[in-house]
Amino acid sequence: MVESEYSALRLIVGFRPCNLEDMAEDTRSIKRRSERKPARIALTLVIEGEVAEQLATTIDLAQHGLRLQSDHPLTPGQPVGLLLSDDPPCLIRARVVWVGKADSTQAGQAGLQFLSPLAGLV
């Protein structure tokens, strides 16, 4: 559709084209199953098929997942392990749900969903 067709459509039905690039990137507007709370926790990402472990820091935490900051590139759907402590080892299995765009305020951030909700942690 060209601009003149958009203009005509707006006049007829009050249609206003939506520019997805202008939509808020902030994921706080998404309805969540459990409340997220701010939490700065250093952790280690254990990524299947990689020998090296990657450092990350949580931004917020909930019973069903967390948001973290990491320099390591992640992809939606990717399974990861979250190593919270070495003594005793505490590994939480999760999957990447979303990854912040490189040119946005969420660059380097990712949202992870726990494979099993964490009862009583938050």
DSSP file (Angstrom, degrees, kcal/mol; ACC not computed):
  #  RESIDUE AA STRUCTURE BP1 BP2  ACC     N-H-->O    O-->H-N    N-H-->O    O-->H-N    TCO  KAPPA ALPHA  PHI   PSI    X-CA   Y-CA   Z-CA
    1    1 A M              0   0    0      0, 0.0     2,-0.1     0, 0.0     0, 0.0   0.000 360.0 360.0 360.0 134.8    0.0    0.0    0.0
    2    2 A V    >>  -     0   0    0      1,-0.1     4,-1.9     4,-0.0     3,-0.6  -0.467 360.0 -99.0 -91.7 167.8    1.4    3.4   -0.9
    3    3 A E  H 3> S+     0   0    0      1,-0.3     4,-2.6     2,-0.2     5,-0.2   0.856 121.8  55.1 -57.4 -39.7    1.1    6.6    1.3
    4    4 A S  H 3> S+     0   0    0      1,-0.2     4,-2.2     2,-0.2    -1,-0.3   0.877 107.9  50.1 -63.4 -35.8   -1.9    8.0   -0.6
    5    5 A E  H <> S+     0   0    0     -3,-0.6     4,-2.3     2,-0.2    -1,-0.2   0.889 110.0  50.5 -68.9 -38.3   -3.8    4.7    0.0
    6    6 A Y  H  X S+     0   0    0     -4,-1.9     4,-2.6     2,-0.2    -2,-0.2   0.925 110.2  50.6 -61.0 -43.9   -2.9    4.9    3.7
    7    7 A S  H  X S+     0   0    0     -4,-2.6     4,-1.9     1,-0.2    -2,-0.2   0.918 111.5  47.0 -61.1 -44.6   -4.2    8.5    3.8
    8    8 A A  H  X S+     0   0    0     -4,-2.2     4,-2.0     1,-0.2    -1,-0.2   0.907 112.3  50.2 -64.2 -41.7   -7.5    7.5    2.1
    9    9 A L  H  X S+     0   0    0     -4,-2.3     4,-2.6     1,-0.2     6,-0.9   0.885 107.9  53.5 -64.6 -39.5   -7.9    4.6    4.5
   10   10 A R  H  X S+     0   0    0     -4,-2.6     4,-1.6     4,-0.2    -1,-0.2   0.897 110.0  48.3 -61.7 -40.1   -7.3    6.8    7.5
   11   11 A L  H  < S+     0   0    0     -4,-1.9    -2,-0.2    -5,-0.2    -1,-0.2   0.879 115.2  44.6 -67.4 -38.1  -10.0    9.2    6.3
   12   12 A I  H  < S+     0   0    0     -4,-2.0    -2,-0.2    -5,-0.1    -3,-0.2   0.943 135.3   6.9 -75.3 -48.8  -12.5    6.4    5.7
   13   13 A V  H  < S-     0   0    0     -4,-2.6    -3,-0.2    -5,-0.1    -2,-0.2   0.319  97.9-107.2-121.5   8.2  -12.2    4.3    8.8
   14   14 A G     <  +     0   0    0     -4,-1.6    -4,-0.2    -5,-0.4     2,-0.2   0.747  59.5 168.9  72.6  21.6   -9.9    6.2   11.1
   15   15 A F        -     0   0    0     -6,-0.9    -1,-0.2    -9,-0.1    -2,-0.1  -0.469  17.7-170.0 -70.8 133.8   -7.0    3.7   10.4
   16   16 A R        -     0   0    0     -2,-0.2    -9,-0.0    -7,-0.1   -10,-0.0  -0.975  24.9-123.0-125.9 117.5   -3.6    4.6   11.6
   17   17 A P        -     0   0    0      0, 0.0     2,-0.5     0, 0.0   -11,-0.0  -0.278  24.3-131.5 -60.4 142.8   -0.7    2.5   10.4
   18   18 A C        -     0   0    0      3,-0.0     2,-0.8     2,-0.0     3,-0.1  -0.843   9.3-152.8 -99.6 125.8    1.3    1.0   13.2
   19   19 A N    >   -     0   0    0     -2,-0.5     3,-1.5     1,-0.2     4,-0.5  -0.870   2.6-162.0 -98.5 108.5    5.1    1.3   13.0
   20   20 A L  G >  S+     0   0    0     -2,-0.8     3,-0.9     1,-0.3    -1,-0.2   0.775  87.7  63.9 -62.2 -26.4    6.5   -1.7   14.9
   21   21 A E  G 3  S+     0   0    0      1,-0.2    -1,-0.3    -3,-0.1     4,-0.1   0.777 100.8  52.1 -68.4 -25.0    9.9    0.0   15.3
   22   22 A D  G <  S+     0   0    0     -3,-1.5    -1,-0.2     2,-0.1    -2,-0.2   0.552  86.1 108.3 -87.7  -7.7    8.2    2.8   17.4
   23   23 A M  S <  S-     0   0    0     -3,-0.9    -3,-0.0    -4,-0.5    -5,-0.0  -0.359  85.3 -88.6 -71.1 150.8    6.6    0.4   19.8
   24   24 A A        -     0   0    0      1,-0.2    -1,-0.1     2,-0.1    -2,-0.1  -0.305  28.0-158.7 -60.0 136.4    8.1    0.2   23.3
   25   25 A E        +     0   0    0     -3,-0.1     2,-0.3    -4,-0.1    -1,-0.2   0.526  58.0 115.0 -90.1  -7.9   10.9   -2.3   23.7
   26   26 A D    >   -     0   0    0      1,-0.2     3,-0.9     2,-0.0     4,-0.1  -0.488  54.3-158.4 -70.8 122.5   10.4   -2.5   27.4
   27   27 A T  G >  S+     0   0    0     -2,-0.3     3,-1.4     1,-0.2    -1,-0.2   0.463  74.7  90.9 -81.1  -0.6    9.2   -6.0   28.4
   28   28 A R  G 3  S+     0   0    0      1,-0.3    -1,-0.2     3,-0.0     4,-0.1   0.729  76.7  65.3 -67.6 -19.3    7.7   -4.8   31.6
   29   29 A S  G <  S+     0   0    0     -3,-0.9     2,-0.3     2,-0.1    -1,-0.3   0.616  79.5 100.3 -78.7 -11.2    4.3   -4.2   29.9
   30   30 A I  S <  S-     0   0    0     -3,-1.4     2,-0.3     1,-0.1    -3,-0.0  -0.571  83.6-114.5 -76.8 133.7    4.0   -8.0   29.2
   31   31 A K        -     0   0    0     -2,-0.3     2,-0.3     2,-0.0    -1,-0.1  -0.518  38.3-157.2 -68.9 130.8    1.6   -9.7   31.6
   32   32 A R        -     0   0    0     -2,-0.3     3,-0.1    -4,-0.1    -1,-0.0  -0.755  25.4-132.5-112.6 155.4    3.7  -12.2   33.7
   33   33 A R  S    S+     0   0    0     -2,-0.3     2,-0.3     1,-0.2    -1,-0.1   0.769  95.4  20.5 -74.6 -26.3    2.7  -15.3   35.6
   34   34 A S  S    S-     0   0    0     -3,-0.0    -1,-0.2     0, 0.0     2,-0.1  -0.987  93.2 -93.9-143.8 152.2    4.7  -14.2   38.6
   35   35 A E        -     0   0    0     -2,-0.3     2,-0.4    -3,-0.1    28,-0.3  -0.403  35.0-137.8 -68.4 134.1    6.0  -10.8   39.9
   36   36 A R        -     0   0    0     -2,-0.1    26,-0.2    26,-0.1    -1,-0.1  -0.753  17.5-163.6 -91.6 140.2    9.5   -9.9   38.9
   37   37 A K  E     -A   61   0A   0     24,-2.9    24,-2.5    -2,-0.4    22,-0.0  -0.964  29.4-102.0-123.1 140.5   11.7   -8.3   41.6
   38   38 A P  E     +A   60   0A   0      0, 0.0     2,-0.3     0, 0.0    22,-0.3  -0.354  50.6 166.3 -58.3 135.7   15.0   -6.4   41.0
   39   39 A A        -     0   0    0     20,-2.0     2,-0.8     2,-0.1    -2,-0.0  -0.901  28.8-158.4-157.1 123.8   17.9   -8.7   41.8
   40   40 A R        +     0   0    0     -2,-0.3     2,-0.4    17,-0.1    19,-0.1  -0.887  31.0 157.7-105.1 103.0   21.6   -8.3   41.0
   41   41 A I        -     0   0    0     -2,-0.8    17,-2.3    17,-0.2     2,-0.3  -0.991  36.9-134.9-129.8 125.5   23.1  -11.8   41.3
   42   42 A A  E     +B   57   0A   0     -2,-0.4     2,-0.3    15,-0.2    15,-0.2  -0.617  38.1 163.5 -75.4 135.4   26.3  -12.9   39.6
   43   43 A L  E     -B   56   0A   0     13,-2.6    13,-2.3    -2,-0.3     2,-0.5  -0.930  35.8-117.9-146.0 170.2   26.0  -16.3   37.9
   44   44 A T  E     -BC  55  83A   0     39,-2.1    39,-3.1    -2,-0.3     2,-0.5  -0.956  21.1-139.4-115.3 129.1   27.6  -18.5   35.3
   45   45 A L  E     -BC  54  82A   0      9,-4.1     9,-2.1    -2,-0.5     2,-0.7  -0.761  11.7-160.2 -85.6 126.6   25.9  -19.4   32.1
   46   46 A V  E     - C   0  81A   0     35,-3.0    35,-2.6    -2,-0.5     2,-0.5  -0.941  12.3-165.9-108.0 112.6   26.5  -23.1   31.1
   47   47 A I  E >   - C   0  80A   0     -2,-0.7     3,-2.1     5,-0.4    33,-0.1  -0.878  24.5-111.5-110.0 126.2   25.8  -23.4   27.4
   48   48 A E  T 3  S+     0   0    0     31,-0.6     3,-0.1    -2,-0.5    -1,-0.0  -0.227 101.4  16.5 -54.2 132.6   25.4  -26.8   25.8
   49   49 A G  T 3  S+     0   0    0      1,-0.2     2,-0.4     2,-0.0    -1,-0.3   0.409 103.2 105.5  85.5  -2.6   28.2  -27.7   23.4
   50   50 A E    <   -     0   0    0     -3,-2.1    -1,-0.2     1,-0.1    -3,-0.2  -0.923  53.4-160.6-114.3 136.9   30.5  -25.0   24.8
   51   51 A V  S    S+     0   0    0     -2,-0.4     2,-0.2    -3,-0.1    -1,-0.1   0.915  74.1  72.6 -78.0 -45.4   33.5  -25.7   27.0
   52   52 A A  S    S-     0   0    0      1,-0.0    -5,-0.4    -6,-0.0     2,-0.3  -0.466  76.9-137.1 -74.8 140.5   33.9  -22.2   28.3
   53   53 A E        -     0   0    0     -2,-0.2     2,-0.4    -7,-0.1    -7,-0.2  -0.733  17.4-137.4 -93.8 148.3   31.4  -20.9   30.9
   54   54 A Q  E     -B   45   0A   0     -9,-2.1    -9,-4.1    -2,-0.3     2,-0.2  -0.868   9.1-129.3-111.9 138.5   30.1  -17.3   30.5
   55   55 A L  E     +B   44   0A   0     -2,-0.4    16,-0.5   -11,-0.2    17,-0.3  -0.592  33.5 165.3 -84.1 147.1   29.6  -14.8   33.2
   56   56 A A  E     -BD  43  70A   0    -13,-2.3   -13,-2.6    -2,-0.2     2,-0.4  -0.954  25.8-140.0-151.6 166.2   26.3  -13.0   33.6
   57   57 A T  E     -BD  42  69A   0     12,-2.1    12,-2.8    -2,-0.3   -15,-0.2  -1.000  22.0-123.8-133.9 133.5   24.4  -10.8   36.1
   58   58 A T  E     - D   0  68A   0    -17,-2.3    10,-0.3    -2,-0.4   -17,-0.2  -0.435  18.0-173.0 -72.3 150.5   20.6  -11.0   36.8
   59   59 A I  E    S-     0   0A   0      8,-3.6   -20,-2.0     1,-0.5     2,-0.3   0.719  73.5  -3.5-106.3 -46.4   18.6   -7.8   36.4
   60   60 A D  E     -AD  38  67A   0      7,-1.3     7,-2.1   -22,-0.3    -1,-0.5  -0.965  65.4-153.5-145.8 165.0   15.4   -9.1   37.8
   61   61 A L  E     +AD  37  66A   0    -24,-2.5   -24,-2.9    -2,-0.3     2,-0.3  -0.988  13.5 169.4-143.7 143.1   14.1  -12.4   39.1
   62   62 A A        -     0   0    0      3,-2.6     3,-0.3    -2,-0.3    56,-0.2  -0.882  50.3 -95.0-143.6 175.0   10.7  -14.2   39.4
   63   63 A Q  S    S+     0   0    0    -28,-0.3    55,-2.9    -2,-0.3     3,-0.1   0.824 123.7  36.8 -63.0 -32.0    9.4  -17.7   40.2
   64   64 A H  S    S-     0   0    0     53,-0.2    50,-2.3     1,-0.1     2,-0.3   0.507 127.4 -32.7-103.0  -6.2    9.2  -18.6   36.4
   65   65 A G  E     - E   0 113A   0     -3,-0.3    -3,-2.6    48,-0.3     2,-0.3  -0.989  51.1-124.4 176.7-170.5   12.3  -16.8   35.0
   66   66 A L  E     -DE  61 112A   0     46,-2.0    46,-3.1    -2,-0.3     2,-0.4  -0.973  15.2-124.7-154.7 165.6   14.7  -13.9   35.0
   67   67 A R  E     -DE  60 111A   0     -7,-2.1    -8,-3.6    -2,-0.3    -7,-1.3  -0.968  35.7-176.9-114.4 135.8   16.2  -11.2   33.0
   68   68 A L  E     -DE  58 110A   0     42,-2.5    42,-1.8    -2,-0.4     2,-0.4  -0.872  25.6-133.1-132.5 165.8   20.0  -11.1   32.7
   69   69 A Q  E     +DE  57 109A   0    -12,-2.8   -12,-2.1    -2,-0.3     2,-0.3  -0.975  36.7 156.3-116.5 128.2   22.8   -9.1   31.3
   70   70 A S  E     -D   56   0A   0     38,-3.0   -14,-0.1    -2,-0.4     4,-0.1  -0.995  45.1-143.5-152.4 147.8   25.6  -10.9   29.4
   71   71 A D  S    S+     0   0    0    -16,-0.5   -15,-0.1    -2,-0.3    -1,-0.1   0.589  79.4  96.9 -82.8 -11.7   28.2  -10.2   26.8
   72   72 A H  S    S-     0   0    0    -17,-0.3     2,-0.2    36,-0.1    -2,-0.1  -0.638  83.4-116.2 -81.7 130.7   27.7  -13.7   25.4
   73   73 A P        -     0   0    0      0, 0.0     2,-0.3     0, 0.0    -2,-0.1  -0.469  37.1-174.6 -68.3 132.4   25.3  -13.9   22.4
   74   74 A L        -     0   0    0     -2,-0.2    34,-0.1    -4,-0.1    -4,-0.0  -0.840  11.7-147.3-122.2 160.9   22.2  -15.9   23.1
   75   75 A T    >   -     0   0    0     -2,-0.3     3,-2.2    23,-0.0    21,-0.3  -0.986  30.7 -96.2-131.4 142.4   19.3  -17.0   20.8
   76   76 A P  T 3  S+     0   0    0      0, 0.0    21,-0.2     0, 0.0    22,-0.1  -0.270 111.6  23.8 -55.1 137.0   15.6  -17.5   21.6
   77   77 A G  T 3  S+     0   0    0     19,-3.9    20,-0.1     1,-0.3    21,-0.0   0.227  88.1 138.2  91.1 -12.9   14.8  -21.1   22.3
   78   78 A Q    <   -     0   0    0     -3,-2.2    18,-2.5    18,-0.1    -1,-0.3  -0.473  52.1-130.5 -69.4 128.8   18.4  -21.9   23.3
   79   79 A P  E     + F   0  95A   0      0, 0.0   -31,-0.6     0, 0.0     2,-0.3  -0.616  34.1 174.1 -78.0 139.5   18.7  -24.2   26.4
   80   80 A V  E     -CF  47  94A   0     14,-2.7    14,-2.8    -2,-0.3     2,-0.4  -0.962  26.7-135.4-140.4 157.9   21.1  -22.9   29.1
   81   81 A G  E     -CF  46  93A   0    -35,-2.6   -35,-3.0    -2,-0.3     2,-0.6  -0.921  13.9-147.8-111.0 143.7   22.1  -23.8   32.6
   82   82 A L  E     -CF  45  92A   0     10,-2.8    10,-2.3    -2,-0.4     2,-0.8  -0.938   7.7-160.5-114.2 110.5   22.4  -21.2   35.3
   83   83 A L  E     +CF  44  91A   0    -39,-3.1   -39,-2.1    -2,-0.6     8,-0.2  -0.814  15.2 173.0 -94.8 110.5   25.1  -21.9   37.8
   84   84 A L  E     +     0   0A   0      6,-2.7     2,-0.3    -2,-0.8    -1,-0.2   0.744  64.5   7.5 -89.8 -25.7   24.4  -19.9   41.0
   85   85 A S  E   > - F   0  90A   0      5,-0.6     5,-1.5     1,-0.1    -1,-0.3  -0.995  46.8-153.0-155.6 150.0   27.1  -21.4   43.2
   86   86 A D  E   5S+ F   0  89A   0     -2,-0.3    -1,-0.1     1,-0.2    -2,-0.0   0.688  82.7  73.9 -94.1 -22.7   30.0  -23.7   43.1
   87   87 A D  T   5S+     0   0    0      1,-0.6    -1,-0.2     3,-0.1     3,-0.0  -0.831 122.2   4.7-136.8  95.7   29.8  -24.8   46.7
   88   88 A P  T   5S-     0   0    0      0, 0.0    -1,-0.6     0, 0.0     2,-0.1   0.657 108.2-118.0 -78.7 157.5   27.5  -26.6   46.8
   89   89 A P  E   5 -F   86   0A   0      0, 0.0     2,-0.4     0, 0.0    -3,-0.2  -0.353  30.2-172.8 -62.7 135.5   26.8  -26.6   43.0
   90   90 A C  E   < +F   85   0A   0     -5,-1.5    -6,-2.7    -2,-0.1    -5,-0.6  -0.890   5.4 178.9-133.1 101.2   23.4  -25.2   42.2
   91   91 A L  E     -F   83   0A   0     -2,-0.4     2,-0.5    -8,-0.2    -8,-0.2  -0.913   7.8-167.5-110.0 124.9   22.4  -25.5   38.5
   92   92 A I  E     -F   82   0A   0    -10,-2.3   -10,-2.8    -2,-0.5     2,-0.4  -0.941  16.2-137.8-111.1 129.7   19.0  -24.3   37.2
   93   93 A R  E     +F   81   0A   0     -2,-0.5    22,-2.5   -12,-0.2    23,-0.5  -0.706  35.6 153.6 -89.5 137.1   17.9  -25.3   33.8
   94   94 A A  E     -FG  80 114A   0    -14,-2.8   -14,-2.7    -2,-0.4     2,-0.3  -0.896  33.0-131.9-149.0 174.2   16.3  -22.6   31.6
   95   95 A R  E     -FG  79 113A   0     18,-2.1    18,-2.7    -2,-0.3     2,-0.4  -0.988  29.7-109.0-134.9 148.3   15.6  -21.6   28.0
   96   96 A V  E     + G   0 112A   0    -18,-2.5   -19,-3.9    -2,-0.3    16,-0.2  -0.609  32.7 176.7 -76.4 127.6   16.1  -18.2   26.3
   97   97 A V  E     -     0   0A   0     14,-3.5     2,-0.3    -2,-0.4    15,-0.2   0.824  65.0  -0.4 -98.7 -43.7   12.8  -16.6   25.5
   98   98 A W  E     - G   0 111A   0     13,-1.3    13,-2.2   -23,-0.1     2,-0.4  -0.977  56.4-151.0-146.3 158.2   13.9  -13.2   24.1
   99   99 A V  E     - G   0 110A   0     -2,-0.3    11,-0.2    11,-0.2     8,-0.1  -0.999  28.5-114.0-131.7 133.0   17.1  -11.4   23.4
  100  100 A G        -     0   0    0      9,-2.7     8,-0.5     6,-0.4     2,-0.1  -0.361  37.8-104.3 -65.9 142.9   17.5   -7.6   23.4
  101  101 A K    >   -     0   0    0      6,-0.1     3,-1.7     1,-0.1     5,-0.2  -0.401  25.1-122.6 -67.7 144.7   18.3   -5.9   20.1
  102  102 A A  T 3  S+     0   0    0      1,-0.3     5,-0.1     5,-0.1    -1,-0.1   0.803 110.4  46.6 -59.3 -32.4   21.9   -4.8   19.7
  103  103 A D  T 3  S+     0   0    0      3,-0.1    -1,-0.3     2,-0.0     2,-0.2   0.073 102.8  83.4-100.1  23.7   20.9   -1.1   19.0
  104  104 A S  S X  S-     0   0    0     -3,-1.7     3,-1.4   -79,-0.0    -4,-0.0  -0.641  93.2-100.8-119.6 176.7   18.4   -0.9   21.9
  105  105 A T  T 3  S+     0   0    0      1,-0.3    -5,-0.1    -2,-0.2    -3,-0.1   0.649 121.3  59.0 -70.1 -14.3   18.4   -0.1   25.6
  106  106 A Q  T >  S+     0   0    0     -5,-0.2     3,-2.2    -7,-0.1    -6,-0.4   0.165  73.4 142.4-100.2  17.5   18.1   -3.9   26.1
  107  107 A A  T <  S+     0   0    0     -3,-1.4    -6,-0.1     1,-0.3    -5,-0.1  -0.366  73.6  16.6 -58.2 132.7   21.3   -4.7   24.2
  108  108 A G  T 3  S+     0   0    0     -8,-0.5   -38,-3.0     1,-0.3    -1,-0.3   0.418 104.7 114.2  83.4  -2.0   23.1   -7.6   26.0
  109  109 A Q  E <   -E   69   0A   0     -3,-2.2    -9,-2.7   -40,-0.2     2,-0.3  -0.676  40.7-178.3-100.9 156.7   20.0   -8.6   27.9
  110  110 A A  E     -EG  68  99A   0    -42,-1.8   -42,-2.5    -2,-0.3     2,-0.5  -0.990  22.9-133.1-150.4 148.4   17.9  -11.7   27.6
  111  111 A G  E     -EG  67  98A   0    -13,-2.2   -14,-3.5    -2,-0.3   -13,-1.3  -0.906  26.1-166.7-102.5 128.8   14.8  -13.1   29.2
  112  112 A L  E     -EG  66  96A   0    -46,-3.1   -46,-2.0    -2,-0.5     2,-0.5  -0.919  11.2-150.0-119.3 142.2   15.0  -16.7   30.4
  113  113 A Q  E     -EG  65  95A   0    -18,-2.7   -18,-2.1    -2,-0.4   -48,-0.3  -0.939  22.0-125.9-109.3 129.4   12.3  -19.1   31.5
  114  114 A F  E     - G   0  94A   0    -50,-2.3   -20,-0.3    -2,-0.5     4,-0.0  -0.493   8.5-139.3 -70.1 140.9   13.0  -21.7   34.1
  115  115 A L  S    S+     0   0    0    -22,-2.5    -1,-0.1     1,-0.3   -21,-0.1   0.804  98.7  28.3 -71.3 -28.0   12.2  -25.3   33.0
  116  116 A S  S    S-     0   0    0    -23,-0.5    -1,-0.3     3,-0.0   -23,-0.1  -0.992  99.0-114.1-129.4 124.1   10.8  -25.8   36.5
  117  117 A P        -     0   0    0      0, 0.0     2,-1.1     0, 0.0   -53,-0.2  -0.196  27.6-118.5 -56.3 147.6    9.5  -22.8   38.5
  118  118 A L    >>  -     0   0    0    -55,-2.9     3,-0.9   -56,-0.2     4,-0.6  -0.760  29.4-153.1 -92.1  96.9   11.5  -21.9   41.6
  119  119 A A  T 34 S-     0   0    0     -2,-1.1    -3,-0.0     1,-0.2   -55,-0.0  -0.526  73.4  -0.4 -72.5 130.8    9.2  -22.3   44.5
  120  120 A G  T 34 S+     0   0    0     -2,-0.3    -1,-0.2     1,-0.1    -2,-0.0   0.437 100.2 105.2  76.0  -0.6    9.9  -20.2   47.5
  121  121 A L  T <4        0   0    0     -3,-0.9    -2,-0.1     1,-0.1    -1,-0.1   0.894 360.0 360.0 -79.5 -38.9   13.0  -18.4   46.0
  122  122 A V     <        0   0    0     -4,-0.6    -1,-0.1   -87,-0.0   -59,-0.1   0.382 360.0 360.0-122.4 360.0   11.3  -15.1   45.3
